[in-house]
Every structure is written in C-alpha cells, then in structure tokens.
Amino acid sequence: MSLFNVYPLNPIAITKAAGSRVWDHQGQEYLDMYGGHAVISIGHTHPHWVQRIEDQLHAIAFYSNSVVMPIQEELATAINELSGKKDFQLFLCNSGAEANENALKLASFHTGRKKIIAFKKAFHGRTSLAVAATDNPSIVAPVNETDNIIFLPFNDVAALEECFAIHGKEIAAVIVEGIQGVAGIYEASIPFLQAIRKQCDDAGAVYIADSVQCGYGRSGQFFSHDIAGVNADIYSMAKGMGNGFPIGAILIAPHIQAKFGLLGTTFGGNPLACAAALAVIEVIQKENLIQAAAENGNYLLQALINTPGIKTVRGRGLMIGFEMEAGLEDIRKVLLNHGKVFTGEAKPNVIRLLPSLAISKQDIDIFLNRLNAAIQQLKQTPA
C-alpha cells in the first residue's frame, strides 16, 4: 500500500529531535527554524513534556467525555491564568481546523445567523466551514462552497464598516488571524482589530480571533490579537498548544451560553492531550518563554532587516516572514541542502520563520550566519 500523494516532500527522513535541532536517519543534524508549522513551542522532546505524557500514560490514556476529567479543569484554569482571560470557558478538540469549525458553528448557534466575514488570503483550516472561510479556491471542494462567507480586504476598516452597514443583521461572526501566517506573515493592525470589535458589538455579531498559529505566546503575547487592547468573543488555539501532541481548543466568553449537545468530540480533551498541554504551559511559565519570544524575536527581526540581500521583513515575536531580492529566490533550498536549516515558505516567495519559543540567541546567530553564507553562495552562482 502506498501513501496518498498530497504532500510535496523533501527527501529527508527525520528520526530524532531535541530542542531546536532535528536529525535525519543518517545522523545529519539540522537547525529547526520552522517548528513543524509553529507546532513546536517549547522545543522538541522537552524532558518535562516527555515525563508529563509518560506519567499520564501509566495512569490513563483515554476515556470519553461522559465522565468528569479533573485534568481538563486543571488545563482550563492554567489557560485562563496564562492568557488573562480568567472568566472565559474552554472547549477542547483535536486541531486548529476543528477549533475554527466549532468557533464558527458556535457563533451561528449563538446569533441564529448564517453570514461569516473572513478576509483575503486568510487560512482557517481544511474542514468544511473552516475551508469555506479560507481564501484559497484550490482547496475548497464543491461540497464546501457556500454563499454564507463574505471575503473582505485585510486591514481595510472602511470595507468592514460598509459590509456591516449593508449586512449587519445577517452577520454571525467575523473571523480573523492576528497575524496571517500562510498568507506570508501579515499583521492585523490595531485600528482594524478595534473596528472588528466595535462592529461586532454594534451588530450583535461574534468576534472570533483565530490564534491557531499566531497564539500561545508566539507573538510575544499569549494572543497576538491582544495588541489591540480589546477582547474577542472566541479564541481558537491549536498548533503550539501541545508541542506536537494533537490538541486544539476554543476559549469562549462568558456571555456565550453552553447547553448539552451543542458541541461534542470523541478524542478532544483526552488525558494524554491535556497532560501534554499542561506541560507546555508549565514550561512556558518556568522558562519565561513569552518574554523570550518577544526579545529574541525582536533581535532576529532587526538582524534580518539589516541583512544585505533581504528585500522586506515582516512579523512580530517569533513569527517572521522575509522576502529576498531578485536572484536570491532559491534561498530556502540552499539553506536546507547546504546550510542544514529547516525554514517554511509562503507563496510566492516568502520565507517563514516559526522556531521554538525556547530557541536561544546562540541558535539565532547560527541561523543568521548560515543565512549570510547561503546569500553569498547564491550571489556567486552564475545566472
């Protein structure tokens, strides 16, 4: 049997990982500046994370959500405290797409409405409603197509206000990434996020802050949306939440009421996932990783801005994108094959950096040295 061929694969088999390093099956070491799509938040195979999961595995790995699970309540309290959303409620699931799916569904239940405002270049997941709110027709199957999604220009307050003026009483929710990741690292502006809050308040709509990639401390704040000084009604979380163990969640404002059967999941919030997520929070707190993300991210950002050959740099914290000058577009390939550095990309020509929040300044300097070497290599290669 063969695998369903939907991923363009690098011919590298990673068999071991620790901190900000991974190794292939031949023992070759790589610096990981991508963290598997921003998933690795506290470093690969962090000892506390491993121990937490192992201890839980010896106790109980799974039971259904038909019984009380104290570890879920422990996780909810920990997220409330670390995020500052102390009166919000937690619903646990398995992934970012599932988190956004539940957020959109809950907003529709709460308002009794169908229309969703999303934004150009948005990515919210690949499940039915999440992918419908994703601005990429190539991954939207015919069955996912709906006229309930309104796509507006990102960071365009006037377009948002005009849409609400026309459709306000039909709008169930606005869903927005605090920093668009797949689009190429574009930050939502403070006035834009504040306008979303105001328009949702005025129309009785739900503000959904997609924090799947840009949340969990990556921006130097727990939620990148918090830079605007306003609360969303629902925050979706996933990637960095489990450090590689599958888990997702939505954090829900207290005015949105729960009732039996409204949402549900088989595997969401299982004891192993909660143990992994608690370990992540404990390490973030003990190692002060949110502040580290802010400080080391700014150090990396400034260094990239001052690197000859780089055309533009965007981002905040350890969520950074940059574009190269003409003739240097193959930088990602050179970094991987010669520099032994994993990075990400966004079409058409953006390098995405999403390393562990625990990455050291020394490892950042190693990356910068290898980046400069790759730039020099490309400059010396005949066209």
C-alpha positions in Angstrom: 0.0 0.0 0.0 1.3 3.5 -0.8 0.6 6.8 0.8 -1.9 9.2 -0.8 0.4 11.6 -2.5 -0.8 15.1 -1.4 2.4 16.5 0.1 5.4 17.7 -1.9 8.1 16.0 0.3 11.7 16.9 1.0 13.7 13.7 0.6 14.7 13.7 4.2 13.6 11.3 6.9 13.7 12.9 10.4 14.1 10.3 13.1 15.2 12.3 16.2 14.7 15.7 17.7 15.8 17.7 20.7 15.4 21.4 21.4 15.9 23.4 18.2 17.6 20.5 16.4 16.4 17.5 14.4 18.4 14.7 12.9 17.8 12.5 9.8 18.2 8.8 9.5 21.8 9.1 8.6 22.6 11.2 11.7 22.8 14.6 9.9 21.9 17.4 12.2 19.6 20.3 11.1 18.7 23.6 12.8 14.9 23.8 13.0 13.7 27.4 12.4 10.2 26.3 11.4 9.0 24.0 14.3 6.8 21.9 12.1 4.4 24.8 11.1 4.7 26.6 14.5 3.8 23.5 16.4 7.0 23.2 18.5 6.5 25.8 21.1 8.8 24.6 24.0 11.4 22.7 22.0 11.4 19.2 20.6 11.1 16.4 23.2 11.4 18.7 26.2 12.1 16.5 29.2 9.2 17.9 31.3 6.8 17.4 28.4 8.0 13.8 27.8 7.7 13.0 31.5 4.2 14.5 31.8 3.0 12.4 28.9 4.7 9.2 30.2 3.3 9.6 33.7 -0.2 10.2 32.3 0.2 7.1 30.0 0.8 4.9 33.0 -2.3 6.3 34.7 -5.0 6.5 32.0 -4.6 7.5 28.3 -8.3 7.8 27.3 -11.8 7.8 28.4 -14.9 9.5 26.9 -16.2 12.9 27.7 -19.1 11.3 29.5 -17.3 11.4 32.8 -15.6 14.2 34.9 -12.0 14.7 34.0 -10.1 16.8 36.5 -7.2 17.2 34.2 -9.4 19.1 31.8 -10.4 21.5 34.5 -6.8 21.9 35.5 -5.9 22.8 31.9 -8.8 25.3 31.7 -7.6 27.1 34.9 -4.0 27.2 33.6 -5.0 28.7 30.2 -7.3 31.2 31.9 -4.4 32.3 34.1 -1.7 32.5 31.5 -3.9 34.1 28.8 -5.5 36.6 31.2 -9.0 35.6 30.0 -10.0 34.5 33.5 -13.7 34.2 33.1 -13.7 32.5 29.7 -14.8 28.9 29.2 -12.8 26.1 27.4 -13.9 23.6 24.9 -11.3 21.1 23.9 -10.9 19.4 20.5 -8.1 18.0 18.4 -6.8 20.5 15.8 -6.8 24.1 14.6 -9.3 23.4 11.8 -11.6 21.7 14.3 -11.2 24.6 16.7 -12.2 27.1 14.0 -15.1 24.9 12.8 -16.5 24.8 16.3 -16.0 28.5 16.8 -17.9 29.3 13.6 -20.6 26.8 14.4 -21.0 28.2 18.0 -21.2 31.8 16.7 -24.1 30.7 14.4 -25.8 29.0 17.2 -25.4 32.0 19.5 -26.7 34.6 17.0 -29.1 32.5 14.9 -27.4 33.9 11.8 -25.5 32.4 8.8 -23.2 35.0 7.3 -19.4 35.0 8.2 -16.9 37.7 7.4 -13.4 36.4 6.6 -10.5 38.2 4.9 -8.5 37.9 1.7 -5.5 35.5 2.0 -7.0 34.0 5.2 -6.3 30.4 6.1 -8.5 28.9 8.8 -8.3 25.1 8.1 -9.4 22.4 5.7 -12.6 21.1 7.3 -16.0 22.0 5.8 -16.8 25.5 7.2 -13.1 26.4 8.1 -12.0 25.8 4.5 -15.0 27.7 3.1 -13.7 30.7 5.1 -10.2 30.1 3.7 -9.3 32.3 0.7 -7.8 29.5 -1.4 -10.2 28.1 -4.1 -7.8 25.3 -4.9 -8.5 23.6 -1.6 -12.3 24.3 -1.5 -14.2 21.3 -2.8 -17.5 21.9 -4.5 -19.3 20.5 -1.4 -17.6 23.1 0.7 -18.7 26.1 -1.4 -21.3 28.4 0.3 -22.6 31.9 -0.2 -22.5 32.4 3.5 -18.9 33.6 3.5 -18.1 37.3 2.7 -14.4 37.9 1.9 -13.2 41.5 2.6 -9.7 43.1 2.2 -7.5 42.5 5.2 -6.8 45.6 7.3 -9.5 47.6 5.5 -11.6 49.3 8.1 -13.8 51.2 5.6 -14.7 47.9 3.8 -15.6 46.3 7.1 -17.8 49.2 8.1 -19.5 49.2 4.7 -20.2 45.5 4.9 -21.8 45.8 8.3 -23.8 48.7 7.2 -25.3 46.5 4.5 -25.4 43.1 6.1 -25.0 43.8 9.8 -28.1 41.9 10.9 -27.1 38.8 8.9 -23.6 38.6 10.3 -23.0 35.8 12.7 -19.2 36.3 13.1 -16.0 37.9 11.9 -13.0 35.5 11.9 -9.6 37.0 11.7 -6.0 35.9 12.2 -4.0 38.3 14.4 -1.1 37.6 12.1 -1.8 35.9 8.8 0.6 33.0 8.5 0.0 31.1 5.3 -0.5 34.4 3.5 3.1 35.4 4.2 3.2 37.0 7.7 0.9 40.0 7.6 -0.2 41.6 10.9 -3.7 42.8 11.6 -3.4 46.5 12.5 -4.6 47.8 15.9 -7.3 50.1 14.4 -8.5 47.1 12.3 -8.9 44.8 15.3 -10.6 47.5 17.3 -13.0 48.2 14.4 -13.9 44.5 14.3 -14.7 44.6 18.0 -16.9 47.7 17.6 -18.8 46.5 14.5 -19.5 43.1 16.2 -20.7 44.9 19.3 -23.0 47.2 17.3 -24.4 44.4 15.2 -24.6 41.6 17.9 -22.0 39.5 16.0 -19.3 37.3 17.4 -15.6 38.3 17.1 -13.5 35.1 16.5 -9.8 35.5 17.0 -8.0 32.7 15.0 -4.9 32.2 17.2 -4.1 28.7 15.9 -0.7 29.8 14.5 -0.2 33.3 16.0 -1.3 32.4 19.5 0.2 30.6 22.5 2.9 33.2 23.1 4.4 33.2 19.6 4.0 36.9 19.1 5.4 37.9 22.5 1.9 38.0 23.9 -0.3 35.0 24.7 -2.7 36.0 22.0 -1.3 38.3 19.2 -4.8 39.9 18.9 -4.3 41.4 22.4 -2.1 44.1 21.0 -5.3 46.0 20.2 -6.4 46.1 23.8 -9.9 44.5 23.2 -11.2 41.0 23.8 -12.6 38.7 21.2 -15.6 36.6 22.0 -13.9 33.3 20.9 -10.2 32.5 20.6 -9.2 29.4 18.6 -6.0 27.6 19.6 -4.0 24.5 18.5 -0.5 24.3 17.0 1.8 25.3 19.8 -0.7 24.1 22.4 0.6 20.5 22.6 4.1 20.9 21.3 3.4 18.2 18.8 0.7 16.2 20.6 -2.6 16.8 18.8 -4.8 19.1 20.7 -7.0 22.2 19.9 -9.4 24.3 21.8 -11.7 27.4 21.8 -11.8 29.8 24.6 -15.3 31.2 24.9 -16.5 34.5 26.5 -18.9 34.1 29.4 -21.9 35.7 27.6 -22.0 32.7 25.2 -24.0 30.1 26.9 -23.4 26.3 26.8 -26.1 23.6 26.6 -25.9 19.9 26.4 -25.1 18.6 22.9 -24.2 22.0 21.5 -20.7 20.8 20.7 -19.0 17.4 21.0 -15.9 15.4 20.4 -14.6 11.9 20.9 -10.9 12.4 21.4 -10.8 16.1 22.3 -9.6 16.8 25.8 -8.3 13.2 26.4 -6.0 12.8 29.4 -2.8 12.4 27.3 -3.5 15.6 25.3 -4.3 17.6 28.4 -1.1 16.3 30.0 0.9 17.5 27.0 -0.8 20.9 27.0 -0.3 21.3 30.8 3.4 20.5 30.3 3.6 23.2 27.6 2.1 25.8 29.9 4.3 24.8 32.8 7.5 25.1 30.7 6.3 28.5 29.2 5.9 29.8 32.7 9.0 28.3 34.3 11.3 29.4 31.4 9.5 32.7 30.8 9.1 31.9 27.1 6.6 34.5 26.1 9.0 37.3 27.1 11.8 35.3 25.4 9.8 35.1 22.2 9.4 38.9 22.3 13.0 39.6 23.0 14.6 37.0 20.7 12.1 37.7 18.0 13.0 41.4 18.0 16.7 40.5 17.9 16.1 38.2 14.9 13.8 40.7 13.2 16.3 43.6 13.5 19.2 41.4 12.2 17.1 40.3 9.2 16.3 44.0 8.4 20.0 44.7 8.4 20.9 41.7 6.2 22.0 42.6 2.7 20.0 40.7 0.1 16.7 40.8 2.1 14.1 43.0 0.5 11.3 43.0 3.1 10.8 41.7 6.6 7.5 41.3 8.5 6.3 39.9 11.7 6.3 40.0 15.5 7.9 37.9 18.1 8.9 34.5 16.7 6.5 34.7 13.7 8.6 36.3 11.0 8.5 36.4 7.2 11.0 37.8 4.8 11.5 38.1 1.0 14.7 38.1 -0.9 16.0 40.4 -3.6 15.9 39.3 -7.2 18.3 36.4 -7.9 18.2 35.1 -4.4 14.8 33.4 -4.6 16.3 29.9 -4.1 17.5 30.8 -0.5 15.2 28.3 1.2 16.6 25.4 -0.9 20.2 26.4 -0.3 19.5 26.8 3.5 18.1 23.3 3.6 20.5 21.5 1.4 23.8 23.3 2.3 23.1 25.2 5.5 21.1 22.3 7.1 18.4 24.6 8.2 14.6 24.0 8.1 12.5 27.0 7.2 9.0 27.5 5.9 7.6 29.2 2.9 4.5 31.1 1.8 3.7 31.6 -1.9 5.1 33.1 -4.0 8.4 33.9 -2.4 8.2 34.4 1.4 10.5 32.6 3.9 8.6 31.9 7.1 10.4 31.5 10.5 8.4 29.9 13.3 11.1 28.4 15.6 10.5 27.1 19.1 9.8 29.9 21.7 12.7 28.4 23.6 15.3 29.0 20.8 18.5 30.5 22.1 20.1 33.7 20.9 23.1 31.5 20.1 21.0 29.4 17.7 19.6 32.5 16.2 23.1 33.7 15.5 23.9 30.3 13.9 20.9 30.7 11.6 22.0 34.2 10.7 25.5 33.1 9.8 24.1 30.2 7.7 21.7 32.6 6.0 24.5 35.0 5.1 26.6 32.1 3.8 23.6 31.0 1.7 23.2 34.5 0.3 26.9 34.7 -0.6 26.6 31.3 -2.3 23.7 32.4 -4.4 25.4 35.6 -5.4 28.4 33.7 -6.6 26.4 31.2 -8.6 26.3 32.2 -12.3 22.8 33.0 -13.5 
